[in-house]
Amino acid sequence: MNAYQNPFTISDNIGNNEFSHSLRTRKKIEISKLEETSLFLFEESKHIAFCEFDKEKNKDCCMNGIYPFVYDTKYNAYLFDNHNHAFYFIYHHYLHGAKWDTLIHVDQHKDSRIPKLSFLEFQSYCKSFFQNNRIEMIVPVDAHRVLFEKIIFEVAGAMLKKPYHISSSSKTLYFPEFELEIPSSPIEQDDFIAWIYTNFVLNVGNFIPPLLKTNIFKSYYCVDSSYTLEQIASVDLSDMVLDLDLDFFSKDMDYIPFKKKKNIVKELIQKSKLITIATSPYFIELNDCKKVLHELFQD
């Protein structure tokens, strides 16, 4: 499936756009397209990727993302702004045959909140929906129904604006208010569902629990402190994915010496089979991200 082929917007209060949505004057966020290029060939996006309402200042606090998202084949590494995108890229490689033992998550935060819909629930709803073409037949009349309808409507709108051709082999579902193109093959449908779930259900703080519940990984280790950074020496790193949030190098984490963090993360990079990297615009300045990337990958 050709996911992230075009930028798209989210207007409703779902995904990363849910934060303080009712209080904000700016109601939309934009997700960038993905390009196969170098990890260093990106700039600040011209569009908002993350927005909160600052109650103390009584105004929106909005951050631009990066453009484009990057896949660098040299390192088998993805670079993006909001951290939940890691879910899709890891799941995409898994669907296409990649296997690993361990997920190493290096981050200022644990990102361990529980999303409103589990991935298994969402998969089940989507597959039934694709088959039956009617939401009311497959989702109970409750908060899940409201959320699922909102998600599907938002997905359809996002795809039609570009337009967004998700597969060379696809079919179109027609509804009174919109239409939705879906892939025909089962594996591409699974990929499409993961893309929807990543962007329209998950947010920066809750993507780890559903990722672990996929049972892709046999073990998981989170590095979010000086202690856990030191203890990683005891972790088996022979077959691993590195999920790195560059906010681990933010000013809030300066209590850990930069050189110590850099050396250990560089070692993790060298041992990783797949790398996902978030620039997290709400938590670290973009110029700092660029400096850290050069230290980690070019030094």
C-alpha positions in Angstrom: 0.0 0.0 0.0 1.2 3.5 -0.8 0.6 5.2 2.6 1.7 8.7 3.3 1.9 9.4 -0.5 0.4 12.9 0.0 0.0 15.3 2.9 -3.5 15.3 4.5 -5.3 17.2 7.2 -7.3 16.1 10.3 -10.1 18.5 11.3 -12.1 16.6 13.9 -11.2 16.0 17.5 -9.5 12.6 16.9 -5.9 11.4 16.9 -3.3 14.1 17.7 -6.0 16.7 16.9 -8.0 15.8 20.0 -5.8 17.7 22.4 -7.7 20.8 23.7 -9.7 20.7 20.4 -12.8 22.5 21.9 -10.7 25.3 23.3 -8.4 26.0 20.4 -9.1 28.5 17.6 -7.0 26.6 15.2 -8.7 23.3 14.7 -6.7 21.4 12.0 -3.4 19.6 11.9 -1.5 18.4 8.9 0.4 15.2 8.3 3.3 15.3 5.8 4.0 13.0 2.9 6.8 10.4 3.1 9.8 10.5 0.8 12.7 8.1 0.3 15.7 10.3 0.9 18.4 11.2 3.5 17.6 11.6 7.2 19.1 15.1 6.9 17.0 16.3 4.0 13.9 17.8 5.7 12.8 21.1 6.9 10.1 22.6 9.2 6.7 22.2 7.7 4.6 25.3 6.9 1.7 23.6 8.6 0.7 22.8 12.2 1.3 19.2 13.3 0.5 19.5 17.0 -1.6 22.0 18.9 -2.5 22.4 22.6 -4.3 25.2 24.4 -2.2 27.0 26.9 -4.6 27.9 29.8 -2.0 30.1 31.6 -1.4 32.2 28.5 -5.0 31.8 27.3 -4.0 31.0 23.7 -3.2 28.2 21.3 0.2 26.7 21.5 0.8 25.1 18.1 3.9 23.6 16.6 4.8 23.0 13.0 5.9 19.5 12.0 8.6 18.4 9.5 8.4 18.1 5.8 8.7 15.6 4.3 8.7 12.5 6.5 11.7 10.5 5.6 12.6 6.9 4.9 16.4 6.5 4.6 17.3 3.1 3.1 20.9 3.5 4.2 19.9 3.1 7.9 16.5 1.4 7.3 15.2 4.4 9.3 12.1 6.6 9.3 12.0 10.2 10.5 8.7 11.9 11.3 7.3 14.5 13.8 4.6 13.0 16.1 5.7 9.8 17.7 2.6 7.7 17.0 3.6 7.3 13.3 6.1 4.7 14.6 3.2 2.3 15.0 2.4 2.3 11.3 6.0 2.0 10.0 6.8 -0.9 12.4 3.6 -2.7 11.6 4.1 -2.1 7.9 7.5 -3.9 7.9 6.1 -6.7 10.1 3.2 -7.2 7.6 5.8 -7.6 4.8 7.8 -10.3 6.5 10.2 -8.5 9.0 10.6 -10.2 12.3 12.4 -9.0 15.5 12.7 -10.0 19.1 13.0 -6.7 21.0 11.6 -3.2 20.9 13.9 -0.6 22.5 12.0 2.7 23.1 14.2 5.6 24.0 12.1 8.6 25.0 11.6 11.3 27.6 8.1 9.9 28.0 6.7 6.3 28.3 3.8 6.9 25.8 1.9 4.3 27.6 -1.7 5.6 27.9 -4.4 3.4 26.6 -6.2 4.5 23.4 -10.0 4.6 23.2 -10.0 1.7 20.7 -7.7 -1.2 20.8 -6.0 -2.1 17.5 -7.7 -5.6 17.5 -11.1 -4.0 18.0 -10.5 -1.5 15.3 -9.2 -4.1 12.9 -12.3 -6.2 13.5 -14.6 -3.2 12.9 -12.8 -2.2 9.7 -12.8 -5.6 8.2 -16.5 -6.1 8.8 -17.2 -2.6 7.5 -15.2 -3.2 4.3 -17.1 -6.4 3.8 -20.7 -5.2 4.7 -20.4 -1.6 3.7 -22.6 -0.5 6.7 -21.3 0.8 10.0 -24.5 0.1 11.9 -24.2 -3.7 11.2 -20.8 -4.1 12.9 -20.3 -1.4 15.6 -22.5 -1.4 18.7 -24.6 1.7 19.4 -22.3 3.3 21.9 -19.3 5.6 22.1 -17.4 3.2 19.7 -20.0 3.8 17.0 -19.7 7.5 17.3 -15.9 7.4 17.2 -15.8 4.9 14.4 -18.2 6.9 12.2 -16.2 10.1 12.9 -12.9 8.3 11.9 -14.2 6.8 8.7 -15.8 10.1 7.6 -12.5 12.0 8.4 -10.4 9.4 6.5 -12.6 9.6 3.4 -12.4 13.4 3.5 -8.6 13.3 3.9 -8.2 10.9 1.0 -10.5 12.7 -1.5 -8.9 16.1 -1.1 -5.6 15.2 -2.8 -6.8 12.7 -4.3 -5.3 9.7 -2.5 -4.9 6.5 -4.5 -4.0 3.9 -1.9 -3.4 0.9 -4.1 -3.0 -0.2 -7.7 -5.7 -2.8 -6.9 -8.6 -1.3 -5.0 -12.4 -0.9 -4.8 -14.6 1.9 -3.7 -17.3 1.9 -1.1 -20.1 4.3 -1.7 -22.2 6.1 0.9 -24.8 8.9 0.9 -22.3 11.5 2.1 -18.9 10.2 0.9 -17.0 7.4 -0.8 -14.0 5.5 0.4 -11.4 3.7 -1.7 -10.0 0.6 0.0 -7.4 -1.9 -1.1 -8.5 -5.3 -2.5 -5.8 -7.6 -1.2 -6.0 -8.8 2.5 -2.4 -7.7 3.3 -3.0 -4.2 1.9 -6.2 -3.9 3.8 -4.3 -4.7 7.0 -1.8 -2.1 6.1 -4.5 0.4 5.3 -6.2 -0.3 8.7 -2.9 0.2 10.5 -2.4 3.6 8.7 -5.9 4.7 9.7 -5.4 3.5 13.3 -2.1 5.3 13.5 -3.3 8.7 12.3 -7.0 8.8 13.3 -7.1 6.9 16.6 -3.6 7.0 18.2 -1.8 10.1 19.5 1.7 10.8 20.7 1.0 9.5 24.2 -0.7 6.1 23.6 0.9 4.2 20.8 3.1 1.8 22.8 0.4 -0.4 24.4 -1.4 -1.3 21.2 2.0 -1.9 19.5 3.0 -4.4 22.2 -0.4 -6.1 22.1 0.2 -7.0 18.4 2.7 -9.6 19.8 5.2 -8.5 17.2 7.9 -8.4 19.9 9.0 -10.9 22.5 10.4 -8.3 24.8 10.2 -4.5 25.3 12.6 -2.1 27.1 12.0 1.6 27.7 14.9 4.0 28.2 13.5 7.2 29.9 15.9 7.9 32.7 19.5 7.7 33.7 18.9 4.4 35.5 17.2 2.7 32.5 19.9 4.0 30.2 22.6 2.4 32.3 20.7 -0.9 32.6 20.4 -1.4 28.9 23.8 -3.0 29.0 22.0 -6.1 30.4 19.4 -6.2 27.5 19.8 -8.6 24.6 20.1 -6.3 21.5 20.8 -9.0 18.9 17.5 -8.6 17.0 15.9 -5.3 17.8 14.0 -2.3 16.6 15.0 1.1 17.9 12.2 3.6 18.5 13.8 6.9 19.3 12.2 10.1 20.4 14.7 13.0 20.0 13.1 14.6 23.0 15.4 12.3 25.0 18.0 14.9 24.1 15.8 17.9 25.1 16.8 20.4 27.8 14.5 18.6 30.3 16.8 15.6 29.9 20.1 17.5 30.4 20.5 15.9 33.8 21.9 12.9 31.8 25.3 13.9 30.2 24.9 14.4 26.5 28.0 12.3 25.6 26.7 9.4 27.6 23.3 9.5 25.9 24.9 9.9 22.5 27.3 7.0 22.8 24.7 4.5 24.0 22.1 5.6 21.4 24.8 5.4 18.6 25.5 1.8 19.7 21.8 1.0 19.6 21.6 2.5 16.1 24.4 0.3 14.9 22.7 -2.8 16.2 19.1 -2.0 15.0 17.3 -3.8 12.2 14.8 -1.0 11.9 14.8 2.5 13.3 11.9 4.9 13.9 12.7 8.5 14.9 10.3 11.2 16.2 11.2 14.9 16.3 8.4 15.6 18.7 7.9 19.4 18.0 6.0 20.0 21.3 9.0 18.9 23.4 12.2 19.8 21.5 13.3 22.5 19.1 13.8 21.5 15.5 17.3 22.9 15.3 18.2 20.8 18.3 16.8 17.8 16.6 19.0 18.4 13.5 22.1 18.8 15.6 21.4 15.6 17.5 20.7 13.7 14.2 24.1 14.7 12.9 25.8 13.7 16.1 24.1 10.3 16.0 24.4 9.4 12.3 27.3 11.5 10.9 29.8 11.9 13.7 
